Amino acid sequence: MAGGDVPRPGKPVRGSATGRPIMAALDLLGRRWTLRLLWELRDGPHGPRAVLARCDGLSSSVLYRRLRDLEEAGLVTREPEGSYTLTQLGAELREAIAPLGSWSERWAKR
């Protein structure tokens, strides 16, 4: 994907010339740090500095790039004071990936 191109259903994405919705979602969510940022925003709004503090190894340039991607995809919104929060669609995604968190806890106990 060229710089700035956010995967969208119906548009060609990595792994799908037709841009099937699941392939567009996998392309977006498969980008480095994307799932982590969604996870960090799961419990409410956070400012960029707070997110950076929670994500060892994340650069500020990648943080802002991913947040822009997530905003463009309609999953995150920036509040007037500058913090980021999940949109309704982002909250629905949070609910969809919550079982992965539960699974990872069971996996850790093995």
HELIX and SHEET records of a PDB file:
HELIX    1   1 PRO A   21  LEU A   29  1                                   9    
HELIX    2   2 THR A   34  GLU A   40  1                                   7    
HELIX    3   3 PRO A   48  ARG A   54  1                                   7    
HELIX    4   4 SER A   60  GLU A   72  1                                  13    
HELIX    5   5 GLN A   88  ALA A  108  1                                  21    
SHEET    1   A 2 VAL A  76  ARG A  78  0                                        
SHEET    2   A 2 TYR A  84  LEU A  86 -1                                        
END                                                                             
